[in-house]
Amino acid sequence: MADIPESFMQPLEDQPNLSVDVEFDAKEIPVFDISSINVNLISEIREACKIWGFFQVINHGVDKKLRQKLETVAHNFFQEPLEQKKLIKRDELNPTGFHDSEHTQNVRDWKEVFICFTQDPTEVSASHLLEEVGIRNLSNRWPQHPSSFRETCEEYGKAVSALALRLLHMISLSLGLPVERLDDYFQNQGSYLLVNNYPTCPNPKLTLGVGPHKDPNAFTILAQDEVGGLEVKRKSDGSWIPVQPIPEAFIINIGDCMQVWTNDIYKSVEHRVVVNSTKSRMSIPLFFFPAHTTLVKPLEELVDEKNPARYKGFNWGKFMANRNRSDFEKQEGGIISISDFKIV
């Protein structure tokens, strides 16, 4: 097989062993019909969040035609010449737009991506430095072609954001909290919508579409196409388990922010994306972020003498400003994570 550039090479321990078949039941990762909320559903969501940190939802209310429309216009966008896409290339000051050199754990991902905020403009921290205060208002960057790309992204982002709020309520209930307990954190949210394009790879054994990682946000709502490629690390034995594509379903995974809020009741889980040599792949995640001013710490209702707080509080905006820097330069000492705020 052909070589790939060194910047894409995963460390030996993270290179996918595509020839090994892992024993698993496709039903291991739960699938929930959320057309109506009931006690049994809430209980099952709690169990899924504790055991897997991942589940899929169907009958979620997002129009399949809207999703298909976004997939079509996104495909057309990625077919544009590279120099045209780079006219809206993201940078360290504004994370929106096109990017083809994203890194996970300091290794370049085999993908290209378009990123936009679901609220435009969006308030973000003015600096990653703790001692510097202030905010910036950032606006999305949009390509000229396809002409319907902006409108479709905005319409889709609005629909999936509404689903995110419903899921937030279900997760709150699953923790024994009032249904709207977490709503205030998202009044001025900084959520992102991404469209990922994973081209075919001449040597998929050496690289990954996205390297092993955990999402930093509250939770992610992911649409993946029929090609598949998303894998989740099973907590019981560390095996990488494929998340089987289900037509029209969304994949939900718990992020680090939710792990801190729940004081480790729910934990984010490591996942990755494998690529292949014959088919390109597309996925569309919405990363549900709280407002940049949010102080993220264990919720007081979930802390007591027997279960003391396991994390120090931290400012979400500064946390994400530091995380975003890792997309542009290697972070000596590693990338900031919630483990940096763990109380030993």
FENKATA-V313135 format. One record per run of one state. SS is the DSSP state (helix for helix, strand for strand, loop for the rest). FROM is the first residue (numbers start at 1). LEN is the number of residues. If there is no record, write none. Layout:
BEGIN
SS_FROM_LEN, SS_FROM_LEN
END
This chain:
BEGIN
loop_1_5, helix_6_3, loop_9_3, helix_12_3, loop_15_16, strand_31_3, loop_34_5, helix_39_13, loop_52_2, strand_54_5, loop_59_5, helix_64_15, loop_79_3, helix_82_7, strand_89_1, loop_90_7, strand_97_3, loop_100_3, strand_103_2, loop_105_2, strand_107_2, loop_109_3, strand_112_6, loop_118_4, strand_122_4, loop_126_9, strand_135_4, loop_139_10, helix_149_26, loop_175_8, helix_183_4, loop_187_5, strand_192_7, loop_199_11, strand_210_4, loop_214_5, strand_219_6, loop_225_5, strand_230_4, loop_234_6, strand_240_3, loop_243_7, strand_250_5, loop_255_1, helix_256_6, loop_262_9, strand_271_3, loop_274_7, strand_281_8, loop_289_6, strand_295_2, loop_297_3, helix_300_3, loop_303_8, strand_311_1, loop_312_2, strand_314_2, helix_316_10, loop_326_12, helix_338_4, strand_342_1, loop_343_2
END
